[in-house]
């Protein structure tokens, strides 16, 4: 992975990531939803870190490498936008409330650090190992998630106590001991003397699986720009770190914008169909067109929430339009 970059620079990169994640963990140690202001602040922090790192690369290795890093960073961020909405659908299908989502994504990024390194090391050849078949299955899963999200739409933030009939528990308990109840924010619990996975851990596994699926597209795309492993890997990780904060920005906005969830469902349907079309060669939708469609649907959801406000049952029947009063009440309630 080092190539022309020194071991010291690799250590510097991991030092920056580990220190930032440690600060992030300390800043969000409590189990509570991430506010819109906090999500926006951390999004800015991760973007600033990426640009500072590109500045360092430019000074130490030339502005050509810096340009390659930024190109890979922007491309990864663009290609992974779909992942934001899939993660939202995964949380919805597991009924994971806002207060536990940061913990799942925090440990998800730790797994991504390792998984992305494997992808970069193996290169695009990973696609040949059943990649198309895995993507078709994942496309169907995304469409199913959109359907489940549509079924639950308008019901507010739900919690379930017994996961015994949840698809993840039914499938996993054939291979691993699973406890069918959430145990706070714990991923594992000891029941009758044996260690069991909790539904929160199964949700984490699904989030990691989603990252792997999207890596099939994004990693080869960046490798096509530059074959320098250090630049491919670092641009990937910085983009993923920033997308995690963008997810919380989107999730926080969903609490105020009553029609945003409908837009997200539309985006999920588009993502699922796009993956299936690409797998079976029906239609290839380029990244610029894909981003345009996603952005258009988001704009419709945001503008529609302002023009046609409705009461939100999960924000104490307040209007869905964002007002200073509504924001103040939300902060007072711990959001």
C-alpha positions, -999 to 999 in steps of 0.1 A, spaced: 0 0 0 29 24 6 45 26 -29 65 59 -31 50 71 2 70 65 33 60 44 64 60 77 84 33 91 61 12 60 65 15 63 102 6 100 100 -25 92 80 -37 65 105 -27 88 134 -50 115 120 -79 91 115 -76 74 149 -72 108 167 -103 122 149 -123 91 156 -113 92 193 -124 128 195 -156 119 177 -163 91 201 -157 114 231 -180 141 216 -208 116 210 -204 93 240 -240 95 251 -268 76 234 -288 104 219 -297 117 185 -273 139 165 -286 174 161 -287 192 128 -261 217 140 -237 190 153 -240 170 121 -232 201 100 -202 209 122 -187 175 119 -193 174 82 -172 206 79 -145 191 101 -141 160 79 -141 180 47 -115 204 62 -93 174 72 -94 160 37 -84 193 21 -56 198 47 -43 163 39 -44 171 1 -24 203 9 2 182 27 4 158 -3 8 187 -26 37 202 -6 55 169 0 48 150 -32 37 175 -58 4 191 -68 -2 163 -93 -6 138 -65 -27 163 -46 -50 167 -76 -53 129 -79 -62 126 -42 -89 153 -45 -103 137 -76 -105 103 -59 -120 119 -28 -147 137 -47 -155 107 -69 -158 84 -39 -180 109 -21 -202 112 -52 -204 74 -59 -212 67 -22 -241 91 -19 -265 62 -26 -250 45 5 -265 72 27 -301 63 18 -294 25 20 -281 30 55 -312 49 64 -333 21 50 -313 -5 70 -318 14 103 -355 17 94 -359 -20 87 -342 -28 121 -362 -1 139 -330 13 153 -338 47 169 -317 78 163 -299 75 197 -281 43 187 -273 51 151 -240 69 158 -226 39 177 -234 16 148 -218 39 122 -189 46 144 -179 9 146 -189 5 110 -162 29 99 -137 9 119 -146 -22 99 -145 -1 67 -109 8 75 -100 -29 72 -124 -39 44 -114 -10 21 -77 -18 26 -85 -54 13 -103 -39 -17 -75 -16 -26 -49 -44 -22 -70 -68 -44 -81 -41 -69 -109 -45 -94 -104 -83 -96 -128 -86 -67 -157 -78 -90 -149 -111 -109 -155 -131 -77 -193 -132 -79 -196 -94 -78 -224 -91 -103 -245 -118 -85 -239 -101 -52 -250 -68 -66 -282 -82 -81 -291 -96 -46 -283 -63 -30 -304 -44 -56 -334 -66 -46 -326 -59 -9 -327 -22 -15 -361 -24 -33 -374 -45 -4 -361 -19 21 -379 8 2 -411 -12 4 -407 -17 42 -399 20 46 -430 29 27 -451 6 49 -437 22 81 -439 58 67 -457 83 89 -455 61 120 -427 81 136 -397 66 153 -406 31 163 -390 6 186 -397 -31 189 -390 -52 219 -390 -86 205 -369 -94 173 -377 -131 173 -396 -128 140 -372 -103 124 -357 -116 92 -321 -110 105 -327 -131 136 -345 -159 118 -316 -162 93 -287 -157 117 -298 -180 145 -293 -210 123 -255 -203 124 -249 -181 155 -266 -177 189 -288 -146 188 -306 -128 216 -339 -115 201 -339 -83 222 -319 -51 222 -297 -48 252 -291 -10 253 -263 -2 229 -245 -35 233 -236 -56 203 -233 -88 224 -249 -101 256 -244 -132 278 -275 -153 281 -275 -187 300 -237 -187 301 -232 -182 263 -224 -151 243 -252 -140 219 -253 -114 192 -279 -87 196 -301 -72 168 -279 -41 170 -249 -62 159 -269 -77 131 -277 -42 120 -240 -33 121 -232 -64 99 -258 -52 73 -243 -17 73 -208 -32 67 -223 -54 39 -237 -23 23 -203 -7 23 -188 -37 7 -214 -37 -21 -208 0 -29 -170 -6 -28 -175 -29 -59 -182 3 -79 -162 30 -62 -128 14 -56 -123 3 -92 -134 38 -104 -107 54 -83 -81 28 -94 -89 39 -129 -79 75 -120 -47 66 -101 -29 33 -95 -11 46 -64 -25 25 -35 -19 52 -9 -39 78 -27 -67 53 -35 -70 42 1 -67 76 18 -92 93 -6 -116 64 1 -113 66 39 -116 104 41 -147 103 19 -163 76 40 -156 95 72 -173 126 57 -203 106 43 -210 93 78 -215 129 91 -236 137 60 -258 108 69 -265 124 103 -272 157 85 -297 139 64 -312 120 93 -315 152 114 -331 170 85 -357 142 81 -370 151 116 -380 185 104 -389 179 67 -421 158 66 -419 149 29 -382 140 29 -389 104 38 -411 101 6 -381 114 -14 -358 89 3 -381 60 -7 -381 73 -43 -343 74 -42 -341 39 -28 -363 26 -56 -341 43 -82 -309 29 -66 -323 -6 -66 -335 -5 -102 -302 12 -113 -282 -17 -97 -304 -44 -114 -303 -26 -147 -266 -24 -146 -262 -61 -136 -284 -74 -164 -271 -49 -190 -306 -33 -195 -294 3 -189 -262 19 -176 -269 51 -157 -237 73 -155 -227 88 -121 -235 124 -132 -270 114 -143 -275 94 -111 -264 123 -89 -288 146 -108 -317 123 -102 -309 119 -65 -304 156 -60 -337 163 -79 -357 139 -57 -341 154 -26 -349 190 -37 -386 179 -43 -387 164 -8 -372 196 8 -392 221 -12 -424 201 -8 -420 201 30 -419 239 30 -448 243 5 -471 216 19 -463 212 56 -480 184 76 -480 176 113 -451 154 124 -463 128 150 -427 122 162 -420 159 168 -450 165 191 -473 175 163 -452 205 153 -454 217 117 -427 202 95 -414 235 83 -381 245 99 -386 275 121 -364 289 149 -392 281 174 -393 244 162 -356 241 163 -355 256 198 -381 231 211 -363 202 195 -330 212 212 -348 215 245 -361 179 241 -326 166 237 -325 161 199 
